[in-house]
Amino acid sequence: MSITAPCTALTKRYEHVQNAGDLAGITPQQIEHFFEHYTDLEPGKWVKIGDWRGADDAKRLISQAIQRAS
């Protein structure tokens, strides 16, 4: 799973977050729980949670998505 944080020009709240290991306490589990269950009330929809990955993987996935959409 990749996660992004807003740029520091928008909020300083997450400026210390560079990877998932920087998230405080149970925050990673709360994020996983949200994504595991946000489709529960929509029949036929499901989510599979994978592993947590770093910023380089997130940037690569975003670049690939942009290229596919172009």
N, CA, C and O atoms as a Maestro MAE file, in Angstrom:
{
 s_m_m2io_version
 :::
 2.0.0
}

f_m_ct {
 s_m_title
 :::
 protein
 m_atom[280] {
  # First column is atom index #
  i_m_mmod_type
  r_m_x_coord
  r_m_y_coord
  r_m_z_coord
  i_m_residue_number
  s_m_chain_name
  s_m_pdb_residue_name
  s_m_pdb_atom_name
  i_m_atomic_number
  :::
  1 25 0.853 -1.161 0.000 1 A "MET " " N  " 7
  2 3 0.000 0.000 0.000 1 A "MET " " CA " 6
  3 2 0.897 1.221 0.000 1 A "MET " " C  " 6
  4 15 1.864 1.281 0.759 1 A "MET " " O  " 8
  5 25 0.595 2.169 -0.820 2 A "SER " " N  " 7
  6 3 1.307 3.445 -0.820 2 A "SER " " CA " 6
  7 2 0.402 4.503 -0.215 2 A "SER " " C  " 6
  8 15 -0.820 4.450 -0.354 2 A "SER " " O  " 8
  9 25 1.005 5.441 0.441 3 A "ILE " " N  " 7
  10 3 0.247 6.537 1.038 3 A "ILE " " CA " 6
  11 2 0.960 7.835 0.712 3 A "ILE " " C  " 6
  12 15 2.189 7.890 0.655 3 A "ILE " " O  " 8
  13 25 0.187 8.856 0.504 4 A "THR " " N  " 7
  14 3 0.778 10.165 0.241 4 A "THR " " CA " 6
  15 2 0.343 11.128 1.324 4 A "THR " " C  " 6
  16 15 -0.673 10.922 1.987 4 A "THR " " O  " 8
  17 25 1.117 12.173 1.494 5 A "ALA " " N  " 7
  18 3 0.788 13.214 2.467 5 A "ALA " " CA " 6
  19 2 0.788 14.553 1.745 5 A "ALA " " C  " 6
  20 15 1.546 14.737 0.793 5 A "ALA " " O  " 8
  21 25 -0.047 15.492 2.178 6 A "PRO " " N  " 7
  22 3 -0.096 16.791 1.520 6 A "PRO " " CA " 6
  23 2 1.241 17.512 1.613 6 A "PRO " " C  " 6
  24 15 2.019 17.292 2.541 6 A "PRO " " O  " 8
  25 25 1.490 18.369 0.641 7 A "CYS " " N  " 7
  26 3 2.737 19.138 0.685 7 A "CYS " " CA " 6
  27 2 2.705 20.102 1.873 7 A "CYS " " C  " 6
  28 15 1.635 20.499 2.335 7 A "CYS " " O  " 8
  29 25 3.870 20.464 2.351 8 A "THR " " N  " 7
  30 3 3.956 21.298 3.552 8 A "THR " " CA " 6
  31 2 3.419 22.704 3.324 8 A "THR " " C  " 6
  32 15 3.171 23.428 4.288 8 A "THR " " O  " 8
  33 25 3.235 23.107 2.072 9 A "ALA " " N  " 7
  34 3 2.631 24.418 1.814 9 A "ALA " " CA " 6
  35 2 1.155 24.419 2.213 9 A "ALA " " C  " 6
  36 15 0.596 25.473 2.519 9 A "ALA " " O  " 8
  37 25 0.519 23.234 2.210 10 A "LEU " " N  " 7
  38 3 -0.890 23.128 2.582 10 A "LEU " " CA " 6
  39 2 -1.074 22.920 4.075 10 A "LEU " " C  " 6
  40 15 -1.959 23.521 4.684 10 A "LEU " " O  " 8
  41 25 -0.238 22.067 4.670 11 A "THR " " N  " 7
  42 3 -0.315 21.792 6.105 11 A "THR " " CA " 6
  43 2 1.025 21.255 6.586 11 A "THR " " C  " 6
  44 15 1.699 20.510 5.875 11 A "THR " " O  " 8
  45 25 1.399 21.638 7.785 12 A "LYS " " N  " 7
  46 3 2.648 21.146 8.387 12 A "LYS " " CA " 6
  47 2 2.404 19.855 9.181 12 A "LYS " " C  " 6
  48 15 3.347 19.261 9.703 12 A "LYS " " O  " 8
  49 25 1.155 19.429 9.270 13 A "ARG " " N  " 7
  50 3 0.787 18.285 10.113 13 A "ARG " " CA " 6
  51 2 1.571 17.020 9.781 13 A "ARG " " C  " 6
  52 15 1.920 16.252 10.677 13 A "ARG " " O  " 8
  53 25 1.843 16.804 8.516 14 A "TYR " " N  " 7
  54 3 2.503 15.565 8.106 14 A "TYR " " CA " 6
  55 2 3.908 15.788 7.550 14 A "TYR " " C  " 6
  56 15 4.432 14.929 6.840 14 A "TYR " " O  " 8
  57 25 4.519 16.919 7.861 15 A "GLU " " N  " 7
  58 3 5.813 17.213 7.252 15 A "GLU " " CA " 6
  59 2 6.899 16.219 7.662 15 A "GLU " " C  " 6
  60 15 7.898 16.080 6.956 15 A "GLU " " O  " 8
  61 25 6.724 15.533 8.775 16 A "HIS " " N  " 7
  62 3 7.707 14.541 9.221 16 A "HIS " " CA " 6
  63 2 7.525 13.183 8.542 16 A "HIS " " C  " 6
  64 15 8.382 12.310 8.682 16 A "HIS " " O  " 8
  65 25 6.436 12.990 7.819 17 A "VAL " " N  " 7
  66 3 6.138 11.685 7.221 17 A "VAL " " CA " 6
  67 2 6.841 11.558 5.870 17 A "VAL " " C  " 6
  68 15 6.519 12.255 4.909 17 A "VAL " " O  " 8
  69 25 7.807 10.649 5.832 18 A "GLN " " N  " 7
  70 3 8.507 10.342 4.590 18 A "GLN " " CA " 6
  71 2 8.204 8.922 4.123 18 A "GLN " " C  " 6
  72 15 8.342 8.608 2.941 18 A "GLN " " O  " 8
  73 25 7.791 8.065 5.057 19 A "ASN " " N  " 7
  74 3 7.385 6.705 4.719 19 A "ASN " " CA " 6
  75 2 6.414 6.206 5.788 19 A "ASN " " C  " 6
  76 15 6.195 6.878 6.796 19 A "ASN " " O  " 8
  77 25 5.843 5.043 5.567 20 A "ALA " " N  " 7
  78 3 4.811 4.528 6.479 20 A "ALA " " CA " 6
  79 2 5.327 4.354 7.900 20 A "ALA " " C  " 6
  80 15 4.555 4.452 8.854 20 A "ALA " " O  " 8
  81 25 6.611 4.098 8.053 21 A "GLY " " N  " 7
  82 3 7.186 3.943 9.379 21 A "GLY " " CA " 6
  83 2 7.159 5.216 10.206 21 A "GLY " " C  " 6
  84 15 7.307 5.172 11.428 21 A "GLY " " O  " 8
  85 25 6.968 6.352 9.542 22 A "ASP " " N  " 7
  86 3 6.908 7.637 10.243 22 A "ASP " " CA " 6
  87 2 5.523 7.936 10.813 22 A "ASP " " C  " 6
  88 15 5.366 8.891 11.573 22 A "ASP " " O  " 8
  89 25 4.520 7.138 10.459 23 A "LEU " " N  " 7
  90 3 3.172 7.365 10.965 23 A "LEU " " CA " 6
  91 2 3.090 6.958 12.430 23 A "LEU " " C  " 6
  92 15 3.646 5.935 12.828 23 A "LEU " " O  " 8
  93 25 2.408 7.748 13.217 24 A "ALA " " N  " 7
  94 3 2.356 7.545 14.668 24 A "ALA " " CA " 6
  95 2 1.406 6.421 15.070 24 A "ALA " " C  " 6
  96 15 0.354 6.224 14.462 24 A "ALA " " O  " 8
  97 25 1.805 5.689 16.111 25 A "GLY " " N  " 7
  98 3 0.932 4.737 16.796 25 A "GLY " " CA " 6
  99 2 0.161 3.800 15.901 25 A "GLY " " C  " 6
  100 15 0.733 3.071 15.091 25 A "GLY " " O  " 8
  101 25 -1.161 3.830 16.062 26 A "ILE " " N  " 7
  102 3 -2.023 2.898 15.328 26 A "ILE " " CA " 6
  103 2 -2.497 3.462 13.988 26 A "ILE " " C  " 6
  104 15 -3.358 2.866 13.342 26 A "ILE " " O  " 8
  105 25 -1.953 4.590 13.567 27 A "THR " " N  " 7
  106 3 -2.396 5.208 12.317 27 A "THR " " CA " 6
  107 2 -2.324 4.247 11.133 27 A "THR " " C  " 6
  108 15 -3.285 4.189 10.365 27 A "THR " " O  " 8
  109 25 -1.236 3.483 10.939 28 A "PRO " " N  " 7
  110 3 -1.229 2.544 9.804 28 A "PRO " " CA " 6
  111 2 -2.374 1.527 9.865 28 A "PRO " " C  " 6
  112 15 -2.979 1.213 8.840 28 A "PRO " " O  " 8
  113 25 -2.671 1.014 11.061 29 A "GLN " " N  " 7
  114 3 -3.771 0.055 11.199 29 A "GLN " " CA " 6
  115 2 -5.113 0.719 10.917 29 A "GLN " " C  " 6
  116 15 -6.000 0.094 10.336 29 A "GLN " " O  " 8
  117 25 -5.270 1.972 11.320 30 A "GLN " " N  " 7
  118 3 -6.515 2.690 11.036 30 A "GLN " " CA " 6
  119 2 -6.690 2.889 9.534 30 A "GLN " " C  " 6
  120 15 -7.797 2.757 9.012 30 A "GLN " " O  " 8
  121 25 -5.612 3.203 8.851 31 A "ILE " " N  " 7
  122 3 -5.673 3.380 7.394 31 A "ILE " " CA " 6
  123 2 -6.042 2.060 6.725 31 A "ILE " " C  " 6
  124 15 -6.905 2.030 5.848 31 A "ILE " " O  " 8
  125 25 -5.397 0.978 7.130 32 A "GLU " " N  " 7
  126 3 -5.725 -0.333 6.559 32 A "GLU " " CA " 6
  127 2 -7.180 -0.697 6.822 32 A "GLU " " C  " 6
  128 15 -7.870 -1.180 5.924 32 A "GLU " " O  " 8
  129 25 -7.646 -0.472 8.028 33 A "HIS " " N  " 7
  130 3 -9.038 -0.786 8.375 33 A "HIS " " CA " 6
  131 2 -10.000 -0.005 7.491 33 A "HIS " " C  " 6
  132 15 -10.979 -0.561 6.992 33 A "HIS " " O  " 8
  133 25 -9.726 1.276 7.295 34 A "PHE " " N  " 7
  134 3 -10.590 2.086 6.432 34 A "PHE " " CA " 6
  135 2 -10.668 1.472 5.039 34 A "PHE " " C  " 6
  136 15 -11.762 1.262 4.515 34 A "PHE " " O  " 8
  137 25 -9.512 1.182 4.434 35 A "PHE " " N  " 7
  138 3 -9.522 0.667 3.071 35 A "PHE " " CA " 6
  139 2 -10.077 -0.748 2.979 35 A "PHE " " C  " 6
  140 15 -10.605 -1.128 1.933 35 A "PHE " " O  " 8
  141 25 -9.973 -1.534 4.040 36 A "GLU " " N  " 7
  142 3 -10.565 -2.872 4.030 36 A "GLU " " CA " 6
  143 2 -12.088 -2.829 4.084 36 A "GLU " " C  " 6
  144 15 -12.743 -3.753 3.604 36 A "GLU " " O  " 8
  145 25 -12.663 -1.772 4.659 37 A "HIS " " N  " 7
  146 3 -14.104 -1.773 4.932 37 A "HIS " " CA " 6
  147 2 -14.925 -0.678 4.243 37 A "HIS " " C  " 6
  148 15 -16.151 -0.685 4.357 37 A "HIS " " O  " 8
  149 25 -14.297 0.252 3.540 38 A "TYR " " N  " 7
  150 3 -15.089 1.345 2.991 38 A "TYR " " CA " 6
  151 2 -16.035 0.917 1.877 38 A "TYR " " C  " 6
  152 15 -16.937 1.673 1.519 38 A "TYR " " O  " 8
  153 25 -15.852 -0.267 1.327 39 A "THR " " N  " 7
  154 3 -16.775 -0.756 0.293 39 A "THR " " CA " 6
  155 2 -17.749 -1.808 0.826 39 A "THR " " C  " 6
  156 15 -18.483 -2.414 0.045 39 A "THR " " O  " 8
  157 25 -17.769 -2.031 2.125 40 A "ASP " " N  " 7
  158 3 -18.604 -3.094 2.701 40 A "ASP " " CA " 6
  159 2 -20.083 -2.989 2.324 40 A "ASP " " C  " 6
  160 15 -20.746 -4.016 2.178 40 A "ASP " " O  " 8
  161 25 -20.600 -1.808 2.166 41 A "LEU " " N  " 7
  162 3 -22.027 -1.637 1.876 41 A "LEU " " CA " 6
  163 2 -22.332 -1.609 0.381 41 A "LEU " " C  " 6
  164 15 -23.471 -1.360 -0.015 41 A "LEU " " O  " 8
  165 25 -21.314 -1.863 -0.455 42 A "GLU " " N  " 7
  166 3 -21.512 -1.863 -1.900 42 A "GLU " " CA " 6
  167 2 -21.338 -3.291 -2.421 42 A "GLU " " C  " 6
  168 15 -20.214 -3.783 -2.524 42 A "GLU " " O  " 8
  169 25 -22.451 -3.958 -2.750 43 A "PRO " " N  " 7
  170 3 -22.379 -5.345 -3.212 43 A "PRO " " CA " 6
  171 2 -21.446 -5.498 -4.415 43 A "PRO " " C  " 6
  172 15 -21.453 -4.678 -5.333 43 A "PRO " " O  " 8
  173 25 -20.654 -6.552 -4.390 44 A "GLY " " N  " 7
  174 3 -19.771 -6.840 -5.513 44 A "GLY " " CA " 6
  175 2 -18.450 -6.098 -5.493 44 A "GLY " " C  " 6
  176 15 -17.599 -6.342 -6.348 44 A "GLY " " O  " 8
  177 25 -18.258 -5.203 -4.547 45 A "LYS " " N  " 7
  178 3 -16.994 -4.469 -4.470 45 A "LYS " " CA " 6
  179 2 -16.175 -5.008 -3.311 45 A "LYS " " C  " 6
  180 15 -16.718 -5.393 -2.275 45 A "LYS " " O  " 8
  181 25 -14.865 -5.029 -3.497 46 A "TRP " " N  " 7
  182 3 -13.980 -5.519 -2.451 46 A "TRP " " CA " 6
  183 2 -12.627 -4.838 -2.583 46 A "TRP " " C  " 6
  184 15 -12.315 -4.230 -3.607 46 A "TRP " " O  " 8
  185 25 -11.851 -4.948 -1.550 47 A "VAL " " N  " 7
  186 3 -10.511 -4.365 -1.524 47 A "VAL " " CA " 6
  187 2 -9.556 -5.400 -0.962 47 A "VAL " " C  " 6
  188 15 -9.871 -6.080 0.015 47 A "VAL " " O  " 8
  189 25 -8.392 -5.520 -1.576 48 A "LYS " " N  " 7
  190 3 -7.349 -6.400 -1.056 48 A "LYS " " CA " 6
  191 2 -6.175 -5.519 -0.634 48 A "LYS " " C  " 6
  192 15 -5.632 -4.765 -1.441 48 A "LYS " " O  " 8
  193 25 -5.793 -5.621 0.625 49 A "ILE " " N  " 7
  194 3 -4.682 -4.836 1.146 49 A "ILE " " CA " 6
  195 2 -3.397 -5.629 0.942 49 A "ILE " " C  " 6
  196 15 -3.306 -6.796 1.324 49 A "ILE " " O  " 8
  197 25 -2.414 -4.984 0.339 50 A "GLY " " N  " 7
  198 3 -1.104 -5.608 0.152 50 A "GLY " " CA " 6
  199 2 -0.128 -5.097 1.190 50 A "GLY " " C  " 6
  200 15 -0.508 -4.753 2.310 50 A "GLY " " O  " 8
  201 25 1.119 -5.053 0.807 51 A "ASP " " N  " 7
  202 3 2.139 -4.577 1.732 51 A "ASP " " CA " 6
  203 2 2.327 -3.064 1.589 51 A "ASP " " C  " 6
  204 15 1.914 -2.459 0.600 51 A "ASP " " O  " 8
  205 25 2.953 -2.480 2.592 52 A "TRP " " N  " 7
  206 3 3.264 -1.058 2.560 52 A "TRP " " CA " 6
  207 2 4.554 -0.874 1.772 52 A "TRP " " C  " 6
  208 15 5.501 -1.648 1.913 52 A "TRP " " O  " 8
  209 25 4.575 0.164 0.941 53 A "ARG " " N  " 7
  210 3 5.758 0.435 0.122 53 A "ARG " " CA " 6
  211 2 6.196 1.876 0.329 53 A "ARG " " C  " 6
  212 15 5.465 2.688 0.895 53 A "ARG " " O  " 8
  213 25 7.392 2.176 -0.136 54 A "GLY " " N  " 7
  214 3 7.972 3.492 0.065 54 A "GLY " " CA " 6
  215 2 7.596 4.510 -0.996 54 A "GLY " " C  " 6
  216 15 6.836 4.228 -1.923 54 A "GLY " " O  " 8
  217 25 8.150 5.701 -0.831 55 A "ALA " " N  " 7
  218 3 7.849 6.833 -1.710 55 A "ALA " " CA " 6
  219 2 8.265 6.568 -3.151 55 A "ALA " " C  " 6
  220 15 7.568 6.987 -4.075 55 A "ALA " " O  " 8
  221 25 9.383 5.883 -3.359 56 A "ASP " " N  " 7
  222 3 9.830 5.611 -4.728 56 A "ASP " " CA " 6
  223 2 8.808 4.774 -5.488 56 A "ASP " " C  " 6
  224 15 8.538 5.040 -6.659 56 A "ASP " " O  " 8
  225 25 8.243 3.772 -4.837 57 A "ASP " " N  " 7
  226 3 7.203 2.962 -5.481 57 A "ASP " " CA " 6
  227 2 5.960 3.794 -5.772 57 A "ASP " " C  " 6
  228 15 5.354 3.655 -6.834 57 A "ASP " " O  " 8
  229 25 5.581 4.654 -4.837 58 A "ALA " " N  " 7
  230 3 4.399 5.502 -5.041 58 A "ALA " " CA " 6
  231 2 4.606 6.423 -6.240 58 A "ALA " " C  " 6
  232 15 3.711 6.575 -7.071 58 A "ALA " " O  " 8
  233 25 5.781 7.035 -6.329 59 A "LYS " " N  " 7
  234 3 6.074 7.933 -7.461 59 A "LYS " " CA " 6
  235 2 6.045 7.175 -8.780 59 A "LYS " " C  " 6
  236 15 5.534 7.677 -9.781 59 A "LYS " " O  " 8
  237 25 6.597 5.961 -8.778 60 A "ARG " " N  " 7
  238 3 6.602 5.144 -9.993 60 A "ARG " " CA " 6
  239 2 5.178 4.788 -10.413 60 A "ARG " " C  " 6
  240 15 4.840 4.879 -11.593 60 A "ARG " " O  " 8
  241 25 4.338 4.381 -9.455 61 A "LEU " " N  " 7
  242 3 2.951 4.025 -9.770 61 A "LEU " " CA " 6
  243 2 2.164 5.220 -10.288 61 A "LEU " " C  " 6
  244 15 1.364 5.086 -11.214 61 A "LEU " " O  " 8
  245 25 2.387 6.382 -9.697 62 A "ILE " " N  " 7
  246 3 1.704 7.595 -10.154 62 A "ILE " " CA " 6
  247 2 2.142 7.940 -11.569 62 A "ILE " " C  " 6
  248 15 1.308 8.274 -12.410 62 A "ILE " " O  " 8
  249 25 3.453 7.862 -11.843 63 A "SER " " N  " 7
  250 3 3.961 8.150 -13.190 63 A "SER " " CA " 6
  251 2 3.379 7.189 -14.216 63 A "SER " " C  " 6
  252 15 3.004 7.601 -15.313 63 A "SER " " O  " 8
  253 25 3.303 5.909 -13.861 64 A "GLN " " N  " 7
  254 3 2.723 4.922 -14.776 64 A "GLN " " CA " 6
  255 2 1.252 5.212 -15.051 64 A "GLN " " C  " 6
  256 15 0.796 5.081 -16.187 64 A "GLN " " O  " 8
  257 25 0.514 5.601 -14.029 65 A "ALA " " N  " 7
  258 3 -0.909 5.919 -14.209 65 A "ALA " " CA " 6
  259 2 -1.079 7.128 -15.116 65 A "ALA " " C  " 6
  260 15 -1.967 7.149 -15.968 65 A "ALA " " O  " 8
  261 25 -0.236 8.130 -14.937 66 A "ILE " " N  " 7
  262 3 -0.303 9.328 -15.783 66 A "ILE " " CA " 6
  263 2 -0.001 8.965 -17.229 66 A "ILE " " C  " 6
  264 15 -0.678 9.443 -18.140 66 A "ILE " " O  " 8
  265 25 1.009 8.125 -17.450 67 A "GLN " " N  " 7
  266 3 1.356 7.708 -18.812 67 A "GLN " " CA " 6
  267 2 0.213 6.932 -19.459 67 A "GLN " " C  " 6
  268 15 -0.078 7.127 -20.639 67 A "GLN " " O  " 8
  269 25 -0.437 6.055 -18.697 68 A "ARG " " N  " 7
  270 3 -1.568 5.293 -19.249 68 A "ARG " " CA " 6
  271 2 -2.732 6.205 -19.613 68 A "ARG " " C  " 6
  272 15 -3.444 5.948 -20.583 68 A "ARG " " O  " 8
  273 25 -2.926 7.262 -18.844 69 A "ALA " " N  " 7
  274 3 -4.054 8.165 -19.077 69 A "ALA " " CA " 6
  275 2 -3.778 9.141 -20.219 69 A "ALA " " C  " 6
  276 15 -4.705 9.757 -20.745 69 A "ALA " " O  " 8
  277 25 -2.530 9.284 -20.600 70 A "SER " " N  " 7
  278 3 -2.169 10.258 -21.653 70 A "SER " " CA " 6
  279 2 -2.408 9.706 -23.035 70 A "SER " " C  " 6
  280 15 -2.157 10.393 -24.026 70 A "SER " " O  " 8
  :::
 }
 m_bond[279] {
  # First column is bond index #
  i_m_from
  i_m_to
  i_m_order
  :::
  1 1 2 1
  2 2 3 1
  3 3 4 2
  4 3 5 1
  5 5 6 1
  6 6 7 1
  7 7 8 2
  8 7 9 1
  9 9 10 1
  10 10 11 1
  11 11 12 2
  12 11 13 1
  13 13 14 1
  14 14 15 1
  15 15 16 2
  16 15 17 1
  17 17 18 1
  18 18 19 1
  19 19 20 2
  20 19 21 1
  21 21 22 1
  22 22 23 1
  23 23 24 2
  24 23 25 1
  25 25 26 1
  26 26 27 1
  27 27 28 2
  28 27 29 1
  29 29 30 1
  30 30 31 1
  31 31 32 2
  32 31 33 1
  33 33 34 1
  34 34 35 1
  35 35 36 2
  36 35 37 1
  37 37 38 1
  38 38 39 1
  39 39 40 2
  40 39 41 1
  41 41 42 1
  42 42 43 1
  43 43 44 2
  44 43 45 1
  45 45 46 1
  46 46 47 1
  47 47 48 2
  48 47 49 1
  49 49 50 1
  50 50 51 1
  51 51 52 2
  52 51 53 1
  53 53 54 1
  54 54 55 1
  55 55 56 2
  56 55 57 1
  57 57 58 1
  58 58 59 1
  59 59 60 2
  60 59 61 1
  61 61 62 1
  62 62 63 1
  63 63 64 2
  64 63 65 1
  65 65 66 1
  66 66 67 1
  67 67 68 2
  68 67 69 1
  69 69 70 1
  70 70 71 1
  71 71 72 2
  72 71 73 1
  73 73 74 1
  74 74 75 1
  75 75 76 2
  76 75 77 1
  77 77 78 1
  78 78 79 1
  79 79 80 2
  80 79 81 1
  81 81 82 1
  82 82 83 1
  83 83 84 2
  84 83 85 1
  85 85 86 1
  86 86 87 1
  87 87 88 2
  88 87 89 1
  89 89 90 1
  90 90 91 1
  91 91 92 2
  92 91 93 1
  93 93 94 1
  94 94 95 1
  95 95 96 2
  96 95 97 1
  97 97 98 1
  98 98 99 1
  99 99 100 2
  100 99 101 1
  101 101 102 1
  102 102 103 1
  103 103 104 2
  104 103 105 1
  105 105 106 1
  106 106 107 1
  107 107 108 2
  108 107 109 1
  109 109 110 1
  110 110 111 1
  111 111 112 2
  112 111 113 1
  113 113 114 1
  114 114 115 1
  115 115 116 2
  116 115 117 1
  117 117 118 1
  118 118 119 1
  119 119 120 2
  120 119 121 1
  121 121 122 1
  122 122 123 1
  123 123 124 2
  124 123 125 1
  125 125 126 1
  126 126 127 1
  127 127 128 2
  128 127 129 1
  129 129 130 1
  130 130 131 1
  131 131 132 2
  132 131 133 1
  133 133 134 1
  134 134 135 1
  135 135 136 2
  136 135 137 1
  137 137 138 1
  138 138 139 1
  139 139 140 2
  140 139 141 1
  141 141 142 1
  142 142 143 1
  143 143 144 2
  144 143 145 1
  145 145 146 1
  146 146 147 1
  147 147 148 2
  148 147 149 1
  149 149 150 1
  150 150 151 1
  151 151 152 2
  152 151 153 1
  153 153 154 1
  154 154 155 1
  155 155 156 2
  156 155 157 1
  157 157 158 1
  158 158 159 1
  159 159 160 2
  160 159 161 1
  161 161 162 1
  162 162 163 1
  163 163 164 2
  164 163 165 1
  165 165 166 1
  166 166 167 1
  167 167 168 2
  168 167 169 1
  169 169 170 1
  170 170 171 1
  171 171 172 2
  172 171 173 1
  173 173 174 1
  174 174 175 1
  175 175 176 2
  176 175 177 1
  177 177 178 1
  178 178 179 1
  179 179 180 2
  180 179 181 1
  181 181 182 1
  182 182 183 1
  183 183 184 2
  184 183 185 1
  185 185 186 1
  186 186 187 1
  187 187 188 2
  188 187 189 1
  189 189 190 1
  190 190 191 1
  191 191 192 2
  192 191 193 1
  193 193 194 1
  194 194 195 1
  195 195 196 2
  196 195 197 1
  197 197 198 1
  198 198 199 1
  199 199 200 2
  200 199 201 1
  201 201 202 1
  202 202 203 1
  203 203 204 2
  204 203 205 1
  205 205 206 1
  206 206 207 1
  207 207 208 2
  208 207 209 1
  209 209 210 1
  210 210 211 1
  211 211 212 2
  212 211 213 1
  213 213 214 1
  214 214 215 1
  215 215 216 2
  216 215 217 1
  217 217 218 1
  218 218 219 1
  219 219 220 2
  220 219 221 1
  221 221 222 1
  222 222 223 1
  223 223 224 2
  224 223 225 1
  225 225 226 1
  226 226 227 1
  227 227 228 2
  228 227 229 1
  229 229 230 1
  230 230 231 1
  231 231 232 2
  232 231 233 1
  233 233 234 1
  234 234 235 1
  235 235 236 2
  236 235 237 1
  237 237 238 1
  238 238 239 1
  239 239 240 2
  240 239 241 1
  241 241 242 1
  242 242 243 1
  243 243 244 2
  244 243 245 1
  245 245 246 1
  246 246 247 1
  247 247 248 2
  248 247 249 1
  249 249 250 1
  250 250 251 1
  251 251 252 2
  252 251 253 1
  253 253 254 1
  254 254 255 1
  255 255 256 2
  256 255 257 1
  257 257 258 1
  258 258 259 1
  259 259 260 2
  260 259 261 1
  261 261 262 1
  262 262 263 1
  263 263 264 2
  264 263 265 1
  265 265 266 1
  266 266 267 1
  267 267 268 2
  268 267 269 1
  269 269 270 1
  270 270 271 1
  271 271 272 2
  272 271 273 1
  273 273 274 1
  274 274 275 1
  275 275 276 2
  276 275 277 1
  277 277 278 1
  278 278 279 1
  279 279 280 2
  :::
 }
}
